Amino acid sequence: MAEIVITPNGSDALDAGLMVDDAGRRFVVLTFREPGHDPVLVTFNVPMFEQYADYLARAAAFARDERNWRAPPAAD
């Protein structure tokens, strides 16, 4: 599989929606947009999305702590 790197920016760069497929399964759909590129859709079943949201909350808390952004001292 090819690696895809996106850097969404702007007020409409990220959208979330809900979808039900023909079999009645429920999904959360994230849409990432970059100017000049096709949107990237990522779908999650609900339990997986709940785990992902928990992970993002922990990552956000980690990112808010300035100490986590310091580079480690150089090794001698």
Summary of the structure (lengths in Angstrom):
residues: 76
radius of gyration: 16.9
end to end distance: 39.2
largest distance: 60.6
contacts: 127
relative contact order: 0.14
helix: 30%
strand: 26%
